[in-house]
Amino acid sequence: MTQDQEIDGKLKVELIYHDLKSPLAVIEAGVMSLLNRQGDYGLLTDHQFKILRRIHRNIGTLKNLINDTLELGRAEAGFIRTGRVRVSVLVLDVLTEVFYLNNIAATDDLESLEDLAQTVSVLAASGFDLQVDENLWKRDIEIDADKLRQILRNLLSNAFKYKKNRLTVRIESTGSEITFIVADDGKGIAPEDHQKVFYLYTSLDDVPPSGARGHGIGLPGAYMLARIMGGSLSLESKPGRGSRFIARLPVAQA
């Protein structure tokens, strides 16, 4: 394949994803009209309102998947777009989305939270251990938030897939670097397979407790994004001891 053919192929794929945004926006506008303009379109029952809210959340998930795909393309081209974001806001955004796909019962509670103690309590009831200093939780950092969200979504989705009972997220900072450690209590990964999980389209033969095997895209994508951001993504795991993914990313305090 020539370089022109490769570029042409990538452009076609990205155009498809880009063009998906328009019909999705129309669907989202329709759902929001039904939710927010009941005086014009008729009152909703509680059940109808919950269903439409669920549809709207899934539209958001699909938009994020499209944006994640386009973000990978921008990342490959070396584009970094930093901006100010609060750690609590970014983490709660990702947690709400991931919980909606894996533990919908906790989603409504998460959407209304900001206080760290309440957040830790709600998550603990769902087998999720959040460990972070309150000062860091409230801190504004300068980072490429879109890429960081994608990294966290992939790591958390993977942890949910392989956990038996609990998963843990620990957030640390040294001032010039922020570290996210995502750990599960699953069956673990043999040392000879540690690098394989970061290879595109490579999926280990084991079937996770959730029954949902991956496509070998999420972790390689997160690995690439971390590297492009000037950071790293590594794995610590032993058979029978669960897995810990460690993302270290450079930041500037906003």
C-alpha positions in Angstrom: 0.0 0.0 0.0 1.4 3.4 -1.0 1.4 6.4 1.4 -1.3 8.1 -0.7 -3.5 5.0 -0.5 -3.0 4.8 3.3 -3.9 8.5 3.7 -6.9 8.1 1.4 -8.1 5.1 3.5 -7.8 6.9 6.8 -9.5 10.0 5.4 -12.5 8.0 4.2 -12.9 6.4 7.6 -12.7 9.7 9.4 -15.1 11.3 7.0 -17.6 8.6 7.8 -17.3 9.2 11.5 -17.5 13.0 11.0 -20.6 12.7 8.9 -22.3 10.6 11.6 -22.4 13.7 13.7 -25.1 15.4 11.7 -27.9 12.7 12.0 -26.9 12.1 15.6 -27.3 15.8 16.4 -30.8 15.7 14.8 -31.8 12.7 17.0 -30.4 14.5 20.1 -32.3 17.7 19.3 -35.5 15.7 19.0 -35.0 13.9 22.3 -34.2 17.2 24.1 -37.3 18.8 22.7 -39.5 16.0 24.1 -37.7 16.3 27.5 -37.6 20.1 27.8 -40.7 21.3 25.9 -43.5 19.2 27.4 -45.8 22.2 27.1 -45.5 22.1 23.3 -45.3 18.3 22.8 -47.3 16.9 25.7 -46.6 15.7 29.2 -44.4 12.7 29.8 -45.0 9.9 32.3 -42.2 9.2 34.7 -41.4 6.0 32.8 -41.4 7.8 29.4 -39.1 10.5 30.9 -36.6 7.9 32.2 -36.6 6.1 28.8 -35.9 9.4 27.0 -33.1 10.2 29.5 -31.6 6.8 28.8 -31.7 7.4 25.1 -30.1 10.8 25.6 -27.3 9.3 27.7 -26.6 6.7 25.0 -26.5 9.4 22.3 -23.8 11.0 24.5 -22.0 7.7 24.6 -22.1 7.4 20.8 -20.9 11.0 20.4 -18.0 10.2 22.7 -17.1 7.1 20.7 -17.1 9.1 17.4 -15.1 11.9 19.0 -12.6 9.3 20.5 -12.1 7.8 17.0 -11.4 11.3 15.5 -9.2 12.1 18.5 -7.1 9.1 17.8 -6.6 10.4 14.2 -5.6 13.8 15.5 -3.3 12.2 18.0 -1.5 10.2 15.3 -1.0 13.6 13.5 0.6 15.0 16.7 -2.2 17.4 17.7 -2.4 18.3 21.4 -5.0 20.7 22.7 -4.5 21.6 26.4 -7.0 23.5 28.5 -8.1 24.0 32.1 -10.2 21.3 33.7 -11.1 20.4 37.3 -10.0 16.9 38.3 -13.4 16.2 40.0 -15.4 17.3 37.0 -13.3 15.2 34.5 -13.4 12.1 36.6 -17.1 12.3 37.4 -17.9 12.8 33.7 -16.0 9.6 32.9 -17.4 7.6 35.8 -21.0 8.5 35.0 -20.6 7.4 31.4 -18.8 4.1 32.3 -21.2 3.3 35.1 -24.2 3.9 32.8 -22.9 1.0 30.6 -21.9 -1.2 33.5 -24.0 -0.3 36.6 -26.9 1.8 35.6 -28.4 1.9 39.1 -25.6 4.2 40.3 -25.7 6.6 37.4 -28.4 8.9 38.7 -26.6 9.3 42.0 -23.3 10.1 40.3 -24.7 12.8 38.1 -25.7 15.0 41.1 -22.4 14.6 43.0 -19.4 16.8 43.4 -18.5 16.4 47.1 -15.7 13.9 47.5 -16.9 12.1 50.6 -20.4 11.6 49.0 -18.8 10.4 45.8 -16.6 7.9 47.6 -19.6 6.6 49.6 -21.8 6.1 46.5 -19.0 4.4 44.6 -18.2 2.1 47.5 -21.7 0.8 47.6 -21.1 -0.4 44.0 -17.8 -2.2 44.7 -15.7 0.8 43.5 -12.9 2.2 45.6 -11.9 5.8 44.8 -8.7 7.0 46.5 -7.7 10.7 46.0 -6.6 13.6 48.2 -9.4 16.2 48.5 -7.0 19.1 47.4 -6.2 17.2 44.2 -9.9 16.4 43.7 -10.7 20.1 43.7 -7.6 21.2 41.7 -7.7 22.7 38.2 -5.0 21.3 35.9 -3.9 22.2 32.4 -4.0 19.1 30.1 -5.6 17.7 26.9 -8.9 16.7 28.6 -10.3 14.9 25.6 -7.4 12.5 25.4 -7.4 12.0 29.2 -11.1 11.2 29.2 -10.5 8.6 26.5 -7.7 7.0 28.4 -9.7 6.8 31.6 -12.8 5.5 29.8 -10.8 2.6 28.3 -9.0 1.7 31.5 -12.3 1.8 33.6 -14.2 -0.2 30.9 -11.5 -2.8 30.9 -11.5 -3.0 34.7 -15.2 -3.4 34.9 -15.0 -6.2 32.3 -12.4 -8.2 34.3 -13.2 -7.5 37.9 -14.6 -10.1 40.2 -16.0 -8.0 43.0 -14.2 -4.7 43.3 -12.1 -2.2 41.3 -10.0 0.6 42.5 -9.0 4.0 41.1 -6.2 5.9 42.8 -5.2 9.4 41.7 -1.9 11.0 42.7 0.0 14.1 41.7 3.6 15.4 42.0 2.8 18.8 40.7 4.2 18.3 37.2 2.6 14.9 36.7 -0.8 13.3 37.5 -1.1 9.6 37.9 -4.2 7.4 37.5 -4.0 3.8 38.8 -6.9 1.6 37.8 -6.9 -1.8 39.4 -9.2 -4.8 39.3 -9.4 -8.0 41.3 -9.7 -10.3 38.3 -7.6 -13.3 37.3 -4.6 -11.3 36.3 -2.3 -11.4 33.3 0.8 -13.5 32.9 4.1 -11.5 32.6 4.7 -12.8 29.0 1.4 -11.2 28.0 1.9 -7.8 29.5 3.0 -6.2 26.2 0.4 -8.0 24.1 -2.5 -6.1 25.7 -1.1 -2.9 24.1 -0.9 -4.4 20.6 -3.7 -3.3 18.3 -6.4 -6.0 17.6 -4.7 -8.4 20.1 -7.1 -10.0 22.6 -6.1 -12.6 25.1 -7.9 -15.9 24.9 -9.5 -15.8 28.4 -13.2 -14.8 28.7 -13.8 -12.1 31.4 -16.4 -12.6 34.2 -18.6 -10.1 32.3 -18.6 -12.4 29.3 -17.9 -9.5 27.0 -14.5 -9.9 25.2 -12.8 -6.9 23.8 -11.7 -6.1 20.3 -8.1 -5.2 21.1 -8.6 -1.5 20.4 -9.2 0.3 23.7 -6.0 -0.4 25.6 -3.7 0.1 22.5 -5.5 3.4 21.9 -5.0 4.5 25.5 -1.3 3.5 25.3 -0.8 5.6 22.2 -2.6 8.6 23.6 -0.6 8.5 26.8 2.7 8.4 24.8 1.6 11.3 22.5 0.7 13.4 25.6 4.3 12.9 26.8 3.3 10.3 29.4 3.2 6.6 29.8 0.8 3.7 30.4 2.1 0.5 32.1 0.8 -2.7 33.5 1.5 -4.5 36.7 -0.1 -8.0 37.0 0.4 -11.6 38.1 -1.9 -14.5 37.5 -4.5 -14.7 40.3 -3.6 -11.2 41.6 -5.6 -8.9 39.4 -4.2 -6.1 37.2 -3.1 -2.5 37.8 -2.8 -0.1 34.8 -0.8 3.0 35.6 -1.2 6.1 33.5 1.4 8.9 34.2 0.7 12.2 32.4 2.5 15.6 32.5 0.3 18.5 33.6 0.7 22.2 34.5 -1.3 23.5 37.4 -3.9 26.0 36.0 
